[in-house]
Amino acid sequence: MTDTPFRPFDTHLDETTALAVLRAATAGGEDGELYLERRHGESLVLDDGRIRSASYDASEGFGLRAVKGEVAGYAHSTEISESALRRAAETARLAIGAGGGVMAPPPPGTNRHLYRPDDPMADAAFAGKIDLLKEIDAYARAADPRVVQVTASLGASLQQVEILRPEGLRLTDIRPMARLNVSVILEENGRRESGGFGTGGRHGLAQLMAPGTWQPAVAEAIRIARVNLGAMPAPAGTMDVVLGPGWPGILLHEAIGHGLEGDFNRKKTSAFAGLMGQRIAAPGVTVLDDGTIPDRRGSLTIDDEGTPSQRNVLIEDGILVGYMQDRQNARLMGVAPTGNGRRESYAHIPMPRMTNTYMLGGKDDPAAILGDLKDGIWAVGFGGGQVDITSGRFVFSCTEAYRIRNGQVGEALKGATLIGDGATALQQIRAIGNDMALDPGVGNCGKAGQWVPVGVGQPTLRIGGLTVGGQAA
């Protein structure tokens, strides 16, 4: 495998032959495509002043899909050749049987480009990346003498995609990705606490390697660790919670976003199934999934079926107005695809997935939102979480949180978890800040064993009546 552009129809397959095989595989079906992909990436991790790992991986292959009704036949291979393609076509064809369907219209074309097609790994030599990680380590230790451990990592990848459809349409996309992560451990009086920060997006490594990016990242990781050094055990009980802007939108993503994906609603396994056009959130709540934001981690020029990404309004002023759809679910539900057909790689079948999911800002002053809180929690950062799609129940752990009493920010809290359900939380939103922000570009989303990069965002929010898990008084 080389660094030359991925042109499978010049080097691996004859396009006319491939199209004939694809048409035979999808004859009598309702949809399908040949998805070809090449991906290469690298990851460097420095831990405690030493390179812990340095990896480079490369892969390429294809997936062929034939769709009819709710059935989809899918076969994939790491070998891009006519013989492998014919075997895959025979396998995929078995799922749709004799056919009898009418092929869906192709996705519309687009000349829009949301990110540059440059390889982010080419922004710096290997030695330069190592030197940067060592500089980050030294900078963090010099910033606070209590720093006892530093872990820093750089990662970058380039994904090249070609999609061939039965009507002969060919679509291409070249997708860069880069990410920087810094975590530190501080020790004071025998107590150790950690803090971390990451940033990234669909751009080159050069942007992350600039001092104006990595130095604030180090400072933020140290700040969080300092906060945690003085944190007290979190209280337990039911109380109002103020969520900070930006990354806390991960709660929105998990507790609400998955429930607005088309397949869960078509199968009526979502807590929001059958509620289209009804009020599901407090007035003023508007939630979007937008894959069109330039250079963002969750953005896509086209999705993995070839549909151009869109700015999709899901909830408008509290009313449910849309779901996120791939082509198959959209057709079965009698609506248009929304550009949310995504897959982890050529070895995976596409399904409805989020891109950048966020809530629009409101009119409230964030300081006033905190000032109005008599007794509650201000949750600024989040770690892991779990959600049950059918019930909407969620549990999230806070990585940075504070006690609020009579509008005053009190002690930092350790071990706080937020427990509730998405449908109720939406109705209990009592204030919406005017400070909407997107996350710094670190999100990943899992569904049915597939992982894809995503973005989240929100303004400061006050939610009433959440259960806070911590230490009982």
Number of C-alpha atoms within 10 A of each C-alpha: 9 7 7 6 9 21 16 19 15 9 10 12 17 13 15 11 14 19 20 12 21 29 20 17 28 28 23 20 26 21 24 28 27 26 25 27 25 23 20 19 20 17 18 20 20 22 18 16 16 14 16 12 11 15 10 12 10 14 14 21 19 27 25 29 25 29 26 22 14 10 12 20 23 23 23 25 18 16 13 20 17 15 11 15 24 18 14 23 26 16 18 25 26 14 19 23 14 11 15 12 16 12 17 14 9 16 17 9 13 13 7 11 15 19 22 15 17 16 22 24 23 12 15 13 10 12 8 12 18 19 12 19 27 20 14 24 25 14 15 25 18 11 12 14 11 18 22 15 17 29 23 26 24 24 21 25 24 23 21 19 25 22 21 22 21 22 14 16 15 15 19 19 20 23 25 26 25 28 25 25 21 27 24 27 21 24 17 14 7 6 9 16 19 22 24 22 22 22 19 26 28 27 25 27 26 14 17 21 20 11 12 10 15 22 16 12 23 26 19 18 22 29 18 22 25 22 19 21 21 14 18 16 15 23 20 16 16 16 17 23 26 27 26 25 25 23 26 25 28 28 25 21 25 24 28 26 24 27 27 26 25 28 24 20 23 16 10 13 14 22 22 24 18 11 13 16 13 13 17 22 23 18 16 20 21 21 28 24 30 24 29 23 18 17 21 26 31 27 27 30 25 28 23 29 27 29 23 22 26 21 16 20 19 23 25 21 16 20 21 21 18 21 31 30 26 26 26 27 25 19 17 13 14 9 13 14 23 25 31 32 26 25 20 17 24 25 20 16 22 21 25 27 28 29 33 26 28 29 30 21 22 19 11 16 15 20 11 12 18 26 15 14 21 14 16 26 29 26 26 18 19 22 14 12 17 15 21 17 22 16 16 22 20 19 20 22 21 21 22 22 29 24 20 23 17 13 17 15 16 14 17 21 24 23 18 25 24 23 21 19 21 28 18 18 24 21 17 17 21 17 25 26 23 18 19 20 21 20 24 19 23 22 20 14 19 13 13 6 8 15 15 18 20 25 30 33 27 30 27 31 30 26 20 20 18 21 18 26 19 17 14 10 8
